[in-house]
Amino acid sequence: MKLKSKSSLFHTIIERIDQQLASMPLNDSEGAPLEDSTEFDMHVDAIKEMKLTNASGTIIHPFSTAVATQLVYDELAERREQGNGNNWHE
């Protein structure tokens, strides 16, 4: 996907969240769906606690708990949908 924005901060946010979401497993360490696991919060927290520094040196946290939670749910739902021929829905 080609982004139109020239903001390096925006591009950094997109790259970091993409890496974080792509590294999540579909299931927890015991094989249960991540959505039903206590490990789910660990992945939400990793996004929520993401720190970036802007050009003036200010540390920012770009994602709230609500946004981080929705990003994790959406990533898992999309992966399951693609992996199951669109047969699984949240």
C-alpha positions as CSV (number, residue, x, y, z in Angstrom):
1,M,0.0,0.0,0.0
2,K,1.4,3.3,-1.1
3,L,0.7,6.0,1.5
4,K,0.2,9.6,0.4
5,S,1.3,11.3,3.6
6,K,4.9,12.5,3.9
7,S,4.9,12.5,7.7
8,S,7.8,10.4,8.9
9,L,6.1,10.1,12.3
10,F,2.9,8.7,10.7
11,H,5.0,6.3,8.6
12,T,6.8,5.1,11.7
13,I,3.5,4.6,13.6
14,I,2.2,2.5,10.6
15,E,5.4,0.4,10.4
16,R,5.5,-0.3,14.1
17,I,1.8,-1.2,14.5
18,D,2.1,-3.4,11.4
19,Q,5.1,-5.3,12.9
20,Q,3.3,-5.7,16.2
21,L,0.0,-7.0,14.7
22,A,1.8,-9.3,12.3
23,S,3.8,-10.9,15.1
24,M,0.7,-11.9,17.1
25,P,-0.2,-15.6,17.2
26,L,-3.8,-16.7,16.5
27,N,-3.7,-19.0,19.5
28,D,-2.2,-18.7,23.0
29,S,0.6,-21.0,24.3
30,E,-2.0,-23.6,25.2
31,G,-3.7,-23.6,21.8
32,A,-6.8,-21.6,22.8
33,P,-7.9,-18.8,20.5
34,L,-6.1,-15.6,21.6
35,E,-9.4,-13.7,22.0
36,D,-10.4,-16.1,24.8
37,S,-7.0,-16.1,26.5
38,T,-5.4,-14.1,29.3
39,E,-2.5,-13.5,26.8
40,F,-4.9,-11.3,24.8
41,D,-4.3,-8.3,27.2
42,M,-0.5,-8.7,26.7
43,H,-0.8,-8.0,23.0
44,V,-3.2,-5.0,23.6
45,D,-0.8,-3.6,26.2
46,A,2.1,-3.9,23.8
47,I,0.3,-1.7,21.4
48,K,-1.1,0.7,24.0
49,E,2.4,1.1,25.6
50,M,4.1,1.8,22.2
51,K,6.3,4.8,22.6
52,L,7.5,7.0,19.7
53,T,9.5,10.2,19.8
54,N,8.5,13.1,17.5
55,A,10.9,15.5,15.8
56,S,11.0,17.8,18.8
57,G,11.9,14.9,21.2
58,T,8.5,14.6,22.8
59,I,7.5,11.0,23.6
60,I,4.1,10.1,22.4
61,H,1.8,7.1,22.9
62,P,-0.3,7.0,19.7
63,F,-2.8,4.4,20.8
64,S,-5.4,4.3,23.6
65,T,-6.6,1.0,25.2
66,A,-9.8,1.2,23.1
67,V,-8.0,1.6,19.8
68,A,-5.4,-1.1,20.7
69,T,-8.1,-3.6,21.6
70,Q,-10.0,-3.0,18.4
71,L,-6.8,-3.3,16.4
72,V,-6.0,-6.7,18.0
73,Y,-9.6,-8.0,17.5
74,D,-9.6,-6.8,13.9
75,E,-6.2,-8.4,13.1
76,L,-7.3,-11.7,14.5
77,A,-10.7,-11.6,12.8
78,E,-9.2,-10.8,9.4
79,R,-6.6,-13.6,9.7
80,R,-9.2,-16.1,10.7
81,E,-11.5,-15.0,7.9
82,Q,-8.7,-15.3,5.3
83,G,-7.6,-18.6,6.7
84,N,-11.1,-20.2,6.8
85,G,-12.4,-19.1,3.4
86,N,-14.6,-16.4,5.0
87,N,-16.4,-18.9,7.2
88,W,-15.5,-17.5,10.6
89,H,-17.0,-14.3,12.0
90,E,-16.6,-12.6,15.3
